[in-house]
């Protein structure tokens, strides 16, 4: 997905939020905003938003000296999600269609996102999901595609959401590679976060090699790209992965995300809050 | 009021909205955003937000070549407000305290603001106002101060709101100078807009000399400053005038505004949507 001009005010909003999470020093926060401002005239609009977000979060790291501003937030999100694990697991197992329930939960788990929505309430979200709809519903195609595949490449998104992903991976029951960001960026899951969420018990955890809040193929490691190129099915979670991978017609990718911003809602022709399960044509 | 870092994302949002109102050419809109971006590193935070807004709307004019992008919006706002004039006037005249009703209506009229709130609904607003509260209620002090004054300096804000101002000016019944922006900026009233609203019948209309969406004294004309400095009472409408004049302890200024942004809400310790009547101590 290209960068829309509407993304530009939001880049500043995100930079402000991340910088203030990292530091109380308003001069440093201003310096982060100044760096972001200097990027704007150079911004190629055909690059995806995570390309710019990558530079924003680098600016936050460099100016504040804080490598992982959302560390505590991520830790809390994982603990909260782990505390729900047994309940969610039995919700899936006792349901009529465990795969569909696990998919729905995994999309609902995508609400954990301080950048887009700092005040998420996962329990409130869970109460709502079963009456939620999946407007771009490729569930049946997804189910059939999964059935044929022996292996799954799963692209993680936020820490905490990882626990919801784990349940979906367990429900799918195939050999899985779970790809995460190379370094901390916003609250996106890293290897450490995936391990804390118990993903290591159900999948091989791998860094994508990418330091952006998305999966920008040009910035991924050769190891990841070999798996990506040979994958039988790719489960891509969240907005950042969608923004950087949308239009991948040639790859068997399914996007599972909760729509949290007006630009993506308008791009997809859906509403904010909608849960999306779509294939590479998205 | 100083510029808060939270104003920076909003500057881009405003620039985007104004540029798109002026042109369909996304390249020109991007050029406006680029110009705003180049301002940010140079931005002195002790300047008030209208100082920066002034440069933003100048960039919109220069890049798009459109001198008054909100012309049609202003025209519609004035017509809509004029169509309510008789009803509002009789609401004031039949009320127990006509001045208080006229003040409340004048503050409610401040909702006409496409920058802060493009989807305003003045009739919806009017339905709500009589149950609205004025949290920083200096009404009694305002009433007493008005009583002592022979003349009033009234600082207008948005076109359309001008009709509400006219009713307040008629209700006050003193000799009044009504100050407006020197050139079109957002939907702020100019001399032409004030005339169309019938202000000319009840007050002397004067340009402040300032081309910002506020009253930045350093940028006002000598003629305006002489009136400002000698004023017995100053009625200042809206956020922009508040942002540029707040802390004017030494002048008998009263701020009448509807709080439309989180930064001002937090600065004043009130909620968005609150109606404010406060004096120079604000």
Interface residues (C-beta under 8 A of the other chain):
Chain A: X5 X6 X8 X9 X10 X12 X13 X16 X26 X29 X30 X33 X34 X37 X38 X39 X40 X41 X45
Chain B: X5 X6 X8 X9 X10 X12 X13 X16 X26 X29 X30 X33 X34 X37 X38 X39 X40 X41 X45
